[in-house]
């Protein structure tokens, strides 16, 4: 079953952000674009490469009006310990959400029940709180922040221009398509 257009449920989780513990709720997400970026665990191998990649483009996500929320089933205490132990993780500028109860992992359907960890799931949530794009990768396959940013920008474009669609490899400023019978079989 597809999660497209699924409205995210109410939630309240602990997070580590800007050298402090905080609480993040659904109301913090409401009214803006968000990316929920699930990863299996802190202190692992592929995960820090992905989080660092996202951090490198964080300013671009912010310019697009989109907040990044990384999520693992670790506690906020473990997030702080990882932050303190790793120079790369220590430079992260976005909130690291803690999901030890698996509430978020179950809501987004990425929990590996028998392991108690999340798959590598990436979810773009619109300002109305609905999932508009997502992908889930097998644990050994890292994701690309450049492609994720492009997808966020495409989702935003389509939301604003409902009569236009973004073709493959579309980037902001590139040509879009106006669906119609005149295009059938011609592209």
GUDOMI-599368 format. One record per residue (C-alpha): x, y, z. Coordinates in Angstrom, 1 decimal. Layout:
BEGIN
[[X; Y; Z]]
...
//
This chain:
BEGIN
[[0.0; 0.0; 0.0]]
[[1.4; 3.4; -0.9]]
[[2.1; 6.1; 1.7]]
[[1.6; 8.9; -0.8]]
[[-0.9; 11.5; 0.6]]
[[-0.9; 9.7; 4.0]]
[[-1.3; 12.4; 6.7]]
[[1.3; 12.1; 9.4]]
[[-0.1; 11.4; 12.8]]
[[0.4; 13.4; 16.0]]
[[3.8; 12.7; 17.6]]
[[6.1; 14.0; 20.2]]
[[9.7; 12.9; 20.4]]
[[12.9; 14.0; 22.0]]
[[15.7; 15.4; 19.8]]
[[19.2; 16.6; 20.0]]
[[19.7; 19.9; 18.2]]
[[22.0; 22.9; 18.6]]
[[23.8; 21.4; 21.6]]
[[20.6; 20.9; 23.6]]
[[17.8; 18.5; 24.1]]
[[14.4; 19.5; 22.7]]
[[11.0; 18.1; 21.9]]
[[9.7; 17.9; 18.3]]
[[6.0; 17.5; 17.6]]
[[3.7; 17.4; 14.7]]
[[2.9; 21.0; 15.2]]
[[6.6; 21.9; 14.7]]
[[6.3; 20.3; 11.2]]
[[2.9; 21.8; 10.3]]
[[2.9; 24.6; 7.7]]
[[6.3; 23.9; 6.2]]
[[8.1; 21.4; 4.0]]
[[9.9; 18.7; 5.9]]
[[12.1; 15.7; 5.2]]
[[12.1; 12.8; 7.6]]
[[15.4; 11.0; 7.0]]
[[15.4; 7.6; 8.8]]
[[18.7; 5.7; 9.2]]
[[19.4; 2.4; 11.1]]
[[21.7; 3.6; 14.0]]
[[24.2; 6.0; 15.4]]
[[27.9; 5.0; 15.5]]
[[27.6; 2.9; 12.3]]
[[29.1; 3.0; 8.8]]
[[26.9; 4.3; 6.0]]
[[24.8; 6.5; 8.2]]
[[27.4; 9.1; 9.0]]
[[28.2; 9.5; 5.3]]
[[24.5; 10.2; 4.6]]
[[24.1; 12.6; 7.5]]
[[27.2; 14.5; 6.5]]
[[26.0; 14.7; 2.9]]
[[22.7; 16.2; 4.0]]
[[24.5; 18.7; 6.2]]
[[26.6; 19.8; 3.2]]
[[23.3; 20.9; 1.5]]
[[21.5; 22.0; 4.6]]
[[21.6; 25.7; 3.5]]
[[20.0; 24.8; 0.2]]
[[17.2; 22.9; 1.9]]
[[16.7; 25.9; 4.2]]
[[16.5; 28.2; 1.1]]
[[13.8; 25.9; -0.2]]
[[11.9; 26.4; 3.0]]
[[12.5; 22.8; 4.0]]
[[13.6; 21.4; 7.4]]
[[15.5; 18.2; 7.7]]
[[14.8; 15.7; 10.5]]
[[17.1; 12.8; 10.8]]
[[15.6; 9.9; 12.7]]
[[17.0; 6.7; 14.3]]
[[15.7; 4.4; 17.0]]
[[18.5; 5.6; 19.2]]
[[17.8; 7.9; 22.2]]
[[18.6; 11.6; 22.2]]
[[21.3; 10.8; 24.7]]
[[23.0; 8.5; 22.1]]
[[22.6; 11.3; 19.5]]
[[24.5; 13.7; 21.8]]
[[27.2; 11.1; 22.5]]
[[27.7; 10.6; 18.8]]
[[27.7; 14.4; 18.2]]
[[30.4; 14.7; 20.9]]
[[32.5; 11.8; 19.6]]
[[32.5; 12.6; 15.9]]
[[33.7; 15.8; 14.3]]
[[31.5; 15.2; 11.2]]
[[28.3; 14.5; 13.2]]
[[29.3; 17.3; 15.6]]
[[28.8; 19.7; 12.7]]
[[25.2; 18.7; 11.9]]
[[22.8; 21.7; 11.9]]
[[19.5; 19.9; 11.7]]
[[17.5; 18.1; 14.5]]
[[18.3; 14.5; 15.2]]
[[15.1; 12.9; 16.3]]
[[15.1; 10.0; 18.8]]
[[12.7; 7.2; 18.2]]
[[13.4; 4.5; 20.9]]
[[9.7; 3.7; 21.2]]
[[9.5; 3.2; 17.4]]
[[6.5; 5.5; 17.1]]
[[7.9; 7.3; 14.1]]
[[9.4; 4.2; 12.5]]
[[6.0; 2.5; 12.7]]
[[4.1; 5.6; 11.4]]
[[6.3; 5.8; 8.4]]
[[6.4; 2.0; 8.0]]
[[10.2; 1.6; 8.1]]
[[10.6; -0.3; 11.3]]
[[12.5; -3.7; 11.0]]
[[10.6; -5.2; 13.9]]
[[12.9; -8.1; 14.7]]
[[15.9; -5.8; 14.9]]
[[14.3; -2.7; 16.4]]
[[15.9; -0.4; 13.9]]
[[14.6; 1.6; 10.9]]
[[15.3; 1.0; 7.2]]
[[16.9; 3.9; 5.2]]
[[13.6; 5.7; 4.5]]
[[13.3; 9.2; 3.1]]
[[10.0; 11.0; 3.3]]
[[9.1; 14.4; 1.9]]
[[6.1; 15.9; 3.8]]
[[4.2; 18.9; 2.5]]
[[3.0; 21.9; 4.7]]
[[-0.4; 20.1; 5.0]]
[[1.4; 17.2; 6.8]]
[[1.0; 14.7; 3.9]]
[[3.7; 12.5; 2.5]]
[[4.2; 13.5; -1.2]]
[[7.3; 11.5; -2.0]]
[[9.3; 8.7; -0.4]]
[[11.9; 6.0; -1.0]]
[[13.1; 3.2; 1.2]]
[[16.6; 1.7; 0.6]]
[[18.1; -1.6; 1.8]]
[[20.4; -0.9; 4.7]]
[[23.7; -1.2; 2.8]]
[[22.7; 1.5; 0.2]]
[[23.3; 5.1; 1.0]]
[[21.3; 8.0; -0.4]]
[[22.2; 11.2; -2.3]]
[[21.4; 14.6; -0.8]]
[[21.6; 16.3; -4.2]]
[[18.8; 14.0; -5.6]]
[[16.8; 14.5; -2.4]]
[[17.0; 18.3; -2.8]]
[[15.9; 18.0; -6.4]]
[[12.9; 15.9; -5.4]]
[[11.9; 18.5; -2.7]]
[[12.1; 21.3; -5.3]]
[[10.1; 19.3; -7.8]]
[[7.4; 18.5; -5.1]]
[[7.3; 22.2; -4.3]]
[[7.0; 23.2; -8.0]]
[[4.1; 20.7; -8.6]]
[[2.3; 21.9; -5.5]]
[[2.5; 25.5; -6.8]]
[[1.9; 24.8; -10.5]]
[[-0.7; 21.9; -10.4]]
[[-1.2; 22.1; -14.2]]
[[2.5; 21.3; -14.9]]
[[4.6; 18.3; -14.2]]
[[8.4; 17.8; -13.9]]
[[10.0; 15.4; -16.3]]
[[13.0; 13.1; -15.6]]
[[16.1; 15.0; -14.3]]
[[14.1; 18.2; -13.9]]
[[15.8; 21.0; -11.9]]
[[14.5; 24.4; -11.0]]
[[14.4; 26.6; -14.1]]
[[14.2; 23.7; -16.5]]
[[11.2; 23.1; -18.8]]
[[8.2; 21.4; -17.5]]
[[5.4; 19.6; -19.2]]
[[1.7; 20.5; -19.5]]
[[-0.1; 17.1; -19.6]]
[[-2.5; 16.6; -22.5]]
[[-3.4; 14.4; -25.3]]
[[-1.0; 16.2; -27.6]]
[[1.9; 14.8; -25.7]]
[[0.8; 11.1; -25.6]]
[[3.5; 9.0; -27.2]]
[[5.6; 11.9; -28.4]]
[[8.2; 12.2; -25.7]]
//
